[in-house]
Amino acid sequence: MTQLSKRPKTAGEWRSRTSLPGAEDAKVFRSNFPNLPGFRKSSPLRPQSPKGQSLNFVNGFMMVNTPLPREPLNQLSLCRRPMTASAVLCSKEVTDCQDVSGRYSFSRKKGDRENNALGLPFSPSSQLPSFIEHDRRVLLFNAFFEEEVLQSALETTRIHVCDIFFYAEDGTLEIIQKKQENSGIPQGVFLRRSRVIKPKMMNAYPGSNVNEPFYEIDDFKIGNVVAISSREFMITSCNESTKQYVMKSHGWHEVDVAPIPLPYDRFAEVNKEKMKRESGKPGVNRNRKMHDLKQMMETRLGKQTDMTDRGMFLECGQRALCFKVVWDDRERLYGDLQFFKLFYFLADDTIEILPVHRKNNGRDQFPKLLKRSKLPMHINGNVSDPQKYYTWSDLSIGKTVSIFSRPMLLARCDAFTRNHYESKGLPMSPDMPLMPEGEVIVFERQTPPYNGFGSEEDSLRSCSLTSGINPHPPKKDLVKMRDKRGVILRYNANLLCDMTENHRRRFVIQYFMEDDTIAIREPPIKNSGVMGGAFLRRQELKKTDGTPYRASDMYVGNEVEFISHKFVLLNADEFTYRLMENDKKTFPFSDFGRVQPHLQKNASKIKNYFVATYRGDGTVDIDGFTSCCLTIGLQLNEQELLTLWRKIDERVKGKVSFAKVIWIAEQDASTQMWGEQASPKQEY
């Protein structure tokens, strides 16, 4: 502390002291300071050796500076800084372009160009850097290491197979352990890419930059043992590119690259056999295969997929040949005749068989008889060749195929299958009947008779198979109900019966056009012995052939049968007549334009009839008009006669002049406006 108290406070004092005889003591004094920033200019233990630039452009050419040889560390080398390649090049000027020991000036370069001298080439002693010379050069070595297995009765040691990748550009290593299915061990990247130090020099590593003992290429000869991360890797083989490189560039011999076999791994062999049985690979006849989705899931997780059949898949896709198959098993006890569909997939030569279910066959509806797979050929119930399977050329109509001891007959095929066989030059035979001749079973659905409860449509909907447990009510024609609401046709009818007491009874038949229902009323007659009122409630009635009655069936003179009772329609009210005449499409017998041509064809006969039967008054009533039509042979029903008479007697007088009848018969119904015509003058 006494020396520190005498320390000069200014630079002038330092200079005055160093010039004094005691300046040597001050140098010794400064050397005793701690090695801290600002106290010493340089340390002899850490020489300044900056790295020089290895690539340089000289006269437009890329040059690689040759590194100068290193001098051993001594006191002289610590006191002076070594010269770099750039300093050597700039130290002198050379005259020859081939001389790279000095600087080649631009003036000399210009002169050499004018004299057509050669350009400056690469230096013969220069070398490319390793990251350019060995760019993307990776060496692959196969190796394994053993690991003890405790508390296991199946194995004591387990073999782990690895791939060692050596990157020649920087000497780094990468180790990847091959994955084993169901091993229960996390496998994959064992060592990420890095430089690995030899274990013998690891403890002696001083932390300096001189000659670090890392693993190099020559350490990975076949048969060598490499210790990495406390595990000893035995090098067993290498790939072909690695073999050629080490023998050419590193002088290895055939002995150094000869592969050696892997030791026997009991766990791997047992696991391999187990996976064969589970996955159903060829060679293991287990008739079982894992789910098809397993291969897709494993592929998504990174497992490589076999591309053997990918070409047929791209060519054929999901196209399949379809055959209708019959299995006649009636010779056995409780056997039956069953039908199936056989699909042959062209992409992978697999077969799938689906049953064809029929109604009320008493069998459970299983979805498949045979899952999609290759079908082996069977002869007499025994496998003739385990490796021989059915192909599309083995299938044809009329041929019997053995489906695991089930003889099935190929009876029919679709159009695509026929076209496929014709394109291959194998025309297909005609289709065969599925059912044997004389044994066609026809099932007819019988509808139970209507029991009178509710409507018949509601009862039939309950008996339908498509209505379900809770059938919906029958749909109604709402438009018709809206347009025909309140429209009722009324007819007087007589009951056709052999009993004399029923001849006096009269009935009123009402037809409701909104829903095509019929109701029958009977007006009471005094002292008839029959109570009048409702004879039949309103309901929809059917004919004897099962079809329902419609409005077109209701016309005068028609005989109808309602619930085993026959009625004849005698006449109708004025509203009914007018409605029928206005709706000619529904009531064709009330269409005057359709009936009048019959009179026009027989106009001369009508004139002759009235001339022959003339009695002096010149009039005729409806009975006379009906007798005239019957006499001349007109085949008209009562409704058509009423339609003609209502047009003749428009004023409802009861009698008209027969001259008017003749005049109407002679007119053209297609061009005449009947409603605006006046009555003709009497000529007779």
Number of C-alpha atoms within 10 A of each C-alpha: 5 6 7 8 8 8 11 13 9 8 9 10 12 15 12 11 16 15 11 10 8 10 15 12 11 13 11 10 12 11 11 8 10 9 12 7 8 6 11 12 7 13 11 12 8 8 14 14 11 9 7 12 12 14 13 13 10 15 13 9 12 13 20 20 23 16 13 11 6 7 8 9 11 9 9 9 13 18 13 10 12 15 11 17 19 16 12 14 16 13 12 11 15 16 13 14 18 15 14 19 15 19 19 22 15 11 9 15 19 12 11 16 12 9 9 9 13 11 14 19 14 15 15 9 8 12 14 13 13 12 12 9 12 14 13 11 15 18 20 20 21 21 26 22 17 16 13 9 12 9 7 8 7 10 13 13 15 16 17 18 19 23 20 23 17 25 22 19 16 13 17 18 20 18 22 16 18 14 16 16 10 9 11 7 9 10 14 13 15 16 15 11 15 14 16 19 17 17 16 10 12 13 8 8 11 10 7 7 6 7 6 14 14 15 19 17 13 13 13 24 22 22 18 16 18 20 16 15 12 8 13 16 23 23 26 22 24 21 13 11 12 17 20 13 14 18 14 10 8 11 11 16 13 11 10 18 23 14 16 12 7 15 9 10 14 15 15 16 11 11 15 15 11 12 14 16 19 14 16 16 13 11 10 13 11 13 8 13 13 11 9 8 8 10 15 12 11 12 11 10 9 8 12 10 11 7 7 8 10 12 12 13 15 10 11 13 14 11 15 19 20 20 22 24 27 21 19 18 15 11 9 8 7 7 11 13 13 19 19 20 20 20 18 25 23 19 18 18 17 19 21 19 22 19 18 15 16 11 7 6 10 8 9 7 11 10 12 14 14 15 13 16 17 17 19 17 21 20 12 8 13 11 14 12 11 13 10 13 14 18 18 16 9 9 16 22 18 17 13 17 21 18 16 15 14 14 17 21 23 24 21 22 22 12 9 13 20 18 14 15 16 12 10 9 9 13 13 18 13 12 14 15 10 18 15 10 7 6 7 9 7 6 7 6 6 6 9 9 9 12 9 8 8 10 13 17 14 15 19 15 17 17 15 12 9 9 13 11 10 8 15 11 12 12 8 9 9 11 10 12 15 10 11 14 13 11 15 19 23 22 22 20 25 20 20 15 12 8 8 8 11 14 12 10 17 19 23 20 24 18 24 22 19 18 17 17 19 21 18 21 17 19 15 15 13 9 7 12 9 14 13 16 12 14 15 14 11 15 17 18 19 14 13 12 6 8 9 13 19 19 15 12 13 22 26 22 16 15 17 20 16 15 11 8 10 14 21 19 23 18 18 18 11 11 12 17 20 11 15 23 17 13 12 15 12 15 18 18 24 25 20 21 18 14 18 21 17 15 20 19 13 17 20 14 18 23 16 12 15 20 13 9 10 14 9 7 9 17 17 20 16 18 10 14 20 17 12 18 20 12 12 15 11 15 11 15 13 18 23 22 21 20 20 23 20 15 16 22 17 11 10 11 8 12 17 20 19 24 20 19 24 20 16 22 23 18 16 13 17 10 8 12 9 13 8 7 8 7 12 13 10 10 7 11
